[in-house]
Amino acid sequence: MKEDPAQHAEAFYFEDLCPGFAASSGPCRVTEAEILEFGKRFDPRPFHVDAEAAKQSVFGGLVAPGCLIFAMRSRLVNQLKPPIAYQAGLGLENMQLPNPVRPEDQLFLKVECIERRESKSRPDAGIVRLSNVMTNQTGEVVLTMVANVLVAKMWVAKQSPIDMRSE
Amino acid sequence: MKEDPAQHAEAFYFEDLCPGFAASSGPCRVTEAEILEFGKRFDPRPFHVDAEAAKQSVFGGLVAPGCLIFAMRSRLVNQLKPPIAYQAGLGLENMQLPNPVRPEDQLFLKVECIERRESKSRPDAGIVRLSNVMTNQTGEVVLTMVANVLVAKMWVAKQSPIDMRSE
């Protein structure tokens, strides 16, 4: 039986996520301050922590560390409209960072369902493969990856919404 | 000709990174404050941002968001002894997070060279596939992935160490 996503404004559940399903979010701004802070904390290379030294690098200026780009993806996942009823991330396939992220870039995320299947161990959720593409304000792709996620089933969410949120 | 890594205490270059090469770092502590801060900034789910609500979740307590676990890997990569002469990350294959990271965990990283090849476009560097395994203080695996990285060649580093650092 075909589900109508418009029925469930609060979130998209496993039943909604057929191949072809897409959702998007953004923009989300990256600041120079956040690049410098992440660089100093996690990846102190000249092109992440020193605006002057970065000018001499192949990037020609400060660029965001990969771990900040990945964290921005998490932020954008949480802003998807409508939200997806994620229960847990199961892993990632083939993350690529084809273009750098620079201070004041505005990032956008688009996720698309590639495939879905039942969970062998959990009747209350299913496994969805989601293509993730993050772009900047000029449409350049800055991150691509496939995420495998556990997504709640609608009947579970309707019976016990608190359980779902707390998982 | 076989290279002797012990000759080059300052860093490991492409020439050093044959299959079987391994390096490690850690421990690196994860605090509750850092989990809460990352959760609020990037992934505000109950089990990342609310210690009380997290007790009711399947994790039974606060756990680190995936983006913090990935950022801790960056921190540990920068602490590898000896360091690897990374020029750039080219992408990741198959990141898995098989066990949660909790407040006060101590994390360790081990990287091993799986494969290396010449770069088609850059004579000054080569491409190395590195297995990454992050474990906690009890030896549980908390992250696995394969990273494809561009690594400087030794002769380049010796001729122009500043160019290499700034790339």
HADDOCK unambig.tbl for C-alpha pairs under 7 A between the chains (distance, minus, plus):
assign (segid A and resid 42 and name CA) (segid B and resid 71 and name CA) 6.12 0.50 0.50
assign (segid A and resid 42 and name CA) (segid B and resid 72 and name CA) 6.79 0.50 0.50
assign (segid A and resid 42 and name CA) (segid B and resid 74 and name CA) 5.60 0.50 0.50
assign (segid A and resid 42 and name CA) (segid B and resid 75 and name CA) 4.35 0.50 0.50
assign (segid A and resid 43 and name CA) (segid B and resid 74 and name CA) 5.89 0.50 0.50
assign (segid A and resid 43 and name CA) (segid B and resid 75 and name CA) 5.95 0.50 0.50
assign (segid A and resid 43 and name CA) (segid B and resid 78 and name CA) 6.54 0.50 0.50
assign (segid A and resid 46 and name CA) (segid B and resid 166 and name CA) 5.99 0.50 0.50
assign (segid A and resid 47 and name CA) (segid B and resid 166 and name CA) 6.85 0.50 0.50
assign (segid A and resid 53 and name CA) (segid B and resid 166 and name CA) 6.89 0.50 0.50
assign (segid A and resid 54 and name CA) (segid B and resid 166 and name CA) 6.90 0.50 0.50
assign (segid A and resid 56 and name CA) (segid B and resid 166 and name CA) 6.52 0.50 0.50
assign (segid A and resid 57 and name CA) (segid B and resid 166 and name CA) 4.77 0.50 0.50
assign (segid A and resid 57 and name CA) (segid B and resid 167 and name CA) 4.88 0.50 0.50
assign (segid A and resid 58 and name CA) (segid B and resid 167 and name CA) 5.56 0.50 0.50
assign (segid A and resid 67 and name CA) (segid B and resid 67 and name CA) 6.92 0.50 0.50
assign (segid A and resid 67 and name CA) (segid B and resid 70 and name CA) 6.28 0.50 0.50
assign (segid A and resid 67 and name CA) (segid B and resid 71 and name CA) 5.09 0.50 0.50
assign (segid A and resid 70 and name CA) (segid B and resid 67 and name CA) 6.29 0.50 0.50
assign (segid A and resid 71 and name CA) (segid B and resid 42 and name CA) 6.13 0.50 0.50
assign (segid A and resid 71 and name CA) (segid B and resid 67 and name CA) 5.08 0.50 0.50
assign (segid A and resid 72 and name CA) (segid B and resid 42 and name CA) 6.81 0.50 0.50
assign (segid A and resid 74 and name CA) (segid B and resid 42 and name CA) 5.63 0.50 0.50
assign (segid A and resid 74 and name CA) (segid B and resid 43 and name CA) 5.91 0.50 0.50
assign (segid A and resid 75 and name CA) (segid B and resid 42 and name CA) 4.36 0.50 0.50
assign (segid A and resid 75 and name CA) (segid B and resid 43 and name CA) 5.95 0.50 0.50
assign (segid A and resid 78 and name CA) (segid B and resid 43 and name CA) 6.55 0.50 0.50
assign (segid A and resid 90 and name CA) (segid B and resid 96 and name CA) 6.74 0.50 0.50
assign (segid A and resid 90 and name CA) (segid B and resid 97 and name CA) 6.95 0.50 0.50
assign (segid A and resid 91 and name CA) (segid B and resid 94 and name CA) 6.88 0.50 0.50
assign (segid A and resid 91 and name CA) (segid B and resid 95 and name CA) 5.48 0.50 0.50
assign (segid A and resid 91 and name CA) (segid B and resid 96 and name CA) 4.47 0.50 0.50
assign (segid A and resid 91 and name CA) (segid B and resid 97 and name CA) 6.32 0.50 0.50
assign (segid A and resid 92 and name CA) (segid B and resid 94 and name CA) 5.30 0.50 0.50
assign (segid A and resid 92 and name CA) (segid B and resid 95 and name CA) 4.94 0.50 0.50
assign (segid A and resid 92 and name CA) (segid B and resid 96 and name CA) 6.54 0.50 0.50
assign (segid A and resid 93 and name CA) (segid B and resid 93 and name CA) 5.50 0.50 0.50
assign (segid A and resid 93 and name CA) (segid B and resid 94 and name CA) 4.32 0.50 0.50
assign (segid A and resid 93 and name CA) (segid B and resid 95 and name CA) 6.45 0.50 0.50
assign (segid A and resid 94 and name CA) (segid B and resid 91 and name CA) 6.88 0.50 0.50
assign (segid A and resid 94 and name CA) (segid B and resid 92 and name CA) 5.30 0.50 0.50
assign (segid A and resid 94 and name CA) (segid B and resid 93 and name CA) 4.31 0.50 0.50
assign (segid A and resid 94 and name CA) (segid B and resid 94 and name CA) 5.97 0.50 0.50
assign (segid A and resid 95 and name CA) (segid B and resid 91 and name CA) 5.50 0.50 0.50
assign (segid A and resid 95 and name CA) (segid B and resid 92 and name CA) 4.96 0.50 0.50
assign (segid A and resid 95 and name CA) (segid B and resid 93 and name CA) 6.44 0.50 0.50
assign (segid A and resid 96 and name CA) (segid B and resid 90 and name CA) 6.75 0.50 0.50
assign (segid A and resid 96 and name CA) (segid B and resid 91 and name CA) 4.49 0.50 0.50
assign (segid A and resid 96 and name CA) (segid B and resid 92 and name CA) 6.56 0.50 0.50
assign (segid A and resid 97 and name CA) (segid B and resid 90 and name CA) 6.94 0.50 0.50
assign (segid A and resid 97 and name CA) (segid B and resid 91 and name CA) 6.32 0.50 0.50
assign (segid A and resid 166 and name CA) (segid B and resid 46 and name CA) 5.95 0.50 0.50
assign (segid A and resid 166 and name CA) (segid B and resid 47 and name CA) 6.86 0.50 0.50
assign (segid A and resid 166 and name CA) (segid B and resid 53 and name CA) 6.80 0.50 0.50
assign (segid A and resid 166 and name CA) (segid B and resid 54 and name CA) 6.87 0.50 0.50
assign (segid A and resid 166 and name CA) (segid B and resid 56 and name CA) 6.52 0.50 0.50
assign (segid A and resid 166 and name CA) (segid B and resid 57 and name CA) 4.82 0.50 0.50
assign (segid A and resid 167 and name CA) (segid B and resid 57 and name CA) 4.78 0.50 0.50
assign (segid A and resid 167 and name CA) (segid B and resid 58 and name CA) 5.55 0.50 0.50
